[in-house]
Each structure stands twice: as C-alpha cells, then as structure tokens.
Amino acid sequence: MNIYAMRAIYKFEMARTWRTLMQSIIAPVISTSLYFVVFGSAIGSRIKEVEGISYGAFIVPGLIMLSLLSQSIANASFGIYFPRFTGTIYELLSAPVSYLEIVVSYVGAAATKSILLGLIILATAALFVPLQIMHPVWMVLFLVLTAVTFSLLGFIIGIWADNFEKLQLVPLLIVTPLTFLGGSFYSVNMLPPFWRTVTLFNPIVYLVSGFRWSFFELGDVDVGLSLGMTLLFLAVFLAIVGWIFRTGYRLKS
C-alpha cells in the first residue's frame, strides 16, 4: 500500500479541521451543550428518570450519536466533493494511489474527526450530569464502527452530489429526523405497542440502543442485534463504494 500517499491525504484532511476549528469542533460542542440545557434542564425537570436512569444522563448517548452521525457524513461528503468541485479529483485518480487507499484516507480522516468530537462531547456531558460507562470497550467499539460507517455514507453522498445543496439533503431530511425519532431522547419502550413496532424499522434505533447499552446496560433492543445491524450498514456502504469505483460513477464525467 502507498503509505506516503495515504498519510498525505489524511494529514491534508485533518489540517482542514484545525483551520476551521470554530466550525468543526467548537460549534457542534456548543450546540450539544444547548441540548443539555434545553432537554436536560427543562424536560428533565418534568421527567426525572427513564428506566431508573436520570433523564440528563439518559440522553447523553443519544446526543453523542446525533453529533457523530451528522459530523461523520458532513466531514466525509465535503472532503471528497470539494476535489470533484475544483477538478483536482482527476489528479488524484491518475496518481499511483489505489481506490482502497483513497477511501481509507478520506474516510479515516472523517471518522477521526467525528470520534474526536464525540469524545469532547462526552467530556462536556460529564460537566452537566454524572456519567458511568459500564462497558468502555463496547462504547469505543460502537463509537468507531458508527463513525466509520457513516463516514462511508458521507463519502457516497459526496460522490453522488452535484452541488452543495445536495450535500445537505440526506443529512437534514433523512438522517437527522431518523435520529430524533430513533430513541435519542426517549426510550422506545415508552411508546405504545404500535408505534414501538413502527420505530423498530428505523435503523438509527439500533445504533443508539447499542451505544446506550455500553453506558447503562440498558437498550431498546439486544446489544448483539445492535452490533449486527451496525456491521450490516458498514457492509452495505462498503459494497456501494466498491461499485462506485468499479463503474466510475460520477468520477469519470
């Protein structure tokens, strides 16, 4: 593998984070802190506990997952779209760099940024509510798998989009609503039976549930099912990326 090329792409993408520190790190952390104030204080004063967990602590995994999904998609989609927009993607495709190395570099950088942001939000949450992570290894596993999986989705969106507006289409109209309706701020078990069944068709439920289980040993679905669904999403997005490079979709024109 061309380690030097991968390192160059990775460092270039990471350097963009430090150049736009306010937008990349500080703004998402402030936004998440506001969620803690609004949901943790205002709603938390009315909902003291959810299945034995204080409401402020209960929403922490959901808030981290909300930021993780949105930032993974945004970082990866912009990272690959901008070279297409400027035309430098053709220099990259003609360089002695394999498709695998390109994907690993861009997705790795996007996932690294998201994981870093998730850990900062986790540390920020500890200032608002007492936290206990019962399974830290599982927590890191879900954090990394989710960041990589949705960075792949962002990479796909960046290839598919032909303007800046489309970069925001999937995150704003699909991913964010599904995250809000996926048990980020409530337990699916609180819903009536019919709506609980409907909610289980939301794929984000399995991500949030598995991540929350690593904190409190409490989930809406079995942790094994959550892990299996996460790996399934990862496999599907990998297959789509492989198809894109095999056919040259939106890359050769």
N, C-alpha and C positions, 0 to 999 in steps of 0.2 A: 504493500500500500504506500502511496505517496504521502508520507507523514508530514513533509515540509509544506505541501500544498494545503493539506487539511488544517495544519496549525495556522497557516497564513489566513485562510478563510475564517477560521474560528476566532482568531485574535482580532481580525477586522470587525467582525460582527460584535464581539464583546466590547471593543473600543467605542462603538456607536452608543452603547449603554452609558458609558461614563461621560460621553459628550452630551448626552441628553438625560442627565441624571434626574432632573426635575420631572420629566415626563415618564421616564422608565421606572423609577423606583419611588420617588417621594410622593408623586400624585396618587398612585394606587394605594400606598400606605395610608395617606390622609383620607382617601375615600373609604377605605376599610374601617379606619378609626371612627368615621362618621356613622357607619353601620352599627358599630358597637354602641355608640352614644344613643342612636335612634332606637335600634331594636333591643339592645341590652338594657337600657335605662327605661325608655318609655314603655315598650311592650313587656320588658322583664319585670316591671313593677306590677303588672297585671298577671303575668304568667310566671309564677315563682320557680316551678320545676317542670321538667319534661322527663318522665320515666325515672324519677329520682335524681336527675342532674339539673343543677341550676341553669336557668334559661340562658344566662350570659355565657356560661361555659359550653352549653349545648350547641350554640350557633357558631362557635369558633371553627370547627372543621368545615362547615358549610361555607363560611366566609373565605377561608383559605382556598377551598376548592373553586369558588366563584372567581377569585382573582387568578388562580392558577390556570384555569381553562381559558379565560379571556386573554391573559397575557401570553400564554403559550401560542395561541392562534395568532395574535397580533404580531408578536416578535417574528415568528417564522414566516408568516404571509408577507409582511413588509420586507423581510430580509431577502427573499427570492424574487419578489415583484419588482423591487427597485432596479436590480440589474436588467430585468426584462424591459423596464420603462426607459432606461438610459441606453440600452443596446449592448451593454458590457457582458450580457449573458452569453453572447456568441464567442467572445474571447475565452470565457470560462469553459464553454463546451468544446472549443478547439484545443484547449490546453491538455497536457498529458495527465488529466485527472479523471478517474472513473466516475460513473454516475453514483456508485456507492459512496465514494469519498465526498462527493458534493453534498449528498443527502446527510451523511453523518456530520459534516462540518456545520451546515446551516441548522439542522435540527438539533444537534448537540449544543450549539450556541444559544438557540432559542430556549431549549429546555433548561440550560444552566441559569439563564436569566430568570426564568419562572421559578425554579427551585430556590434561588437566592431570595427572590421576592416573597415566596411562601414562608421561608424561614424567618425573614424580617417581620412579616405579618404575625407569625406565631409568637415571636418575641414581644411584639407590640401588644398582642392579645393578653399576654401574661401581666401587663401593666393594668389591665382592666378587670380581669377575672382570674381566680385561682385555677390553674391548669394542672392536670395529671395525665401523662401519657403512659398508659398501661402496657402498650406494646410498641416501643420506639422503632424496632426493626421493621415491623409491619407498616408503621407510619411512614418511614423513609421509603419503603418499597412502593407503597401506593403513591407517594409524592413523586417519585422518579418515574414510575410507569405512566402516571397520568400526564406528567409534563412532556414526556417523550411522545406519547400517543397523540396528544392534541397539538404538539409542535408539528407532527407529521400531517395532521389535518390542516394546520395553518400553511404548511408547505404546499399542500394540494390546492388550497384556496388561492395562494399566491401565484401558482401556475395557471389556474383557471381564470382568475380575474383579468379583465382587460381595461379596467380603470380603477381609480382609487375608491370610488363609491362601492364597488363590488367587494372590496377587501373587508368592508364593514357589514356587508349584507348578512352573511351566515352568522357571525358572532352576535350581532344585535337582534336579528329577527328569529334566530333558531336557538343558538347555544345559551344565551343569557336567559330567555324565557324558560327554557327547559331546566336550567339550573335553579331558578327561583321556584319552579314547580316540582323540583326533584328532591324535596325534603331538606333543603339547605337551612331553612329557618323553622322547621317543624318536623315532627315525626310522622311518617306516612301512616303509622298505626293510629294516629289521632283522627284520620279521615273515616267517613262512612265506608262500609264494605265495597260499594260500587265504585266510588272514587279511588279507593285504595287499589282496586284491581286495575283501573284505568292508569293510575300513576305508575304501576309496575311496568308499563310499556315504555316509560320514559327511561332511556339509557343512563341518564345522569344519576338516577336514583341509586344505581349500583356503585357508582364511583363515590358518591357522598357517603353512602352507608358503610362501605368498606373502610373509608378513611376515618369516619366517626368511630367505628368499632375499634380501631387501633388506639383511640384515646380512652374510651369508656367501656369497652367490651359490650357495646350497645349498638345494634344496627337494625335497619328495617328489613334486610334480607341476610341470608347466611354469608359469612365472610368468604367462604370458598366460592360461592356464586359471584360475589363482587369481584374477586380476583380473576375468575374465569371470564367474566364479561369484559374486564379491562384488557386482558390478553387477547380476547376476540377482536375488540376495537383496534388494538395495535396491529394484529394480523391483517385485518381488512384494509387499514390505511397503508400498511407496507405493500400490500398487493396492488393498491391503486397507484402508489408512487412507482412501483416497478412497471406497471402498464404505461404510465406517462412517459418514462424514459425509453421503454421498448418501442413505443409508437411515435415518440416525438411530439406528443400532443401539446400544442401551444408553445413549443420550444423552437420548432424549425420554421415558423412563419411569423 
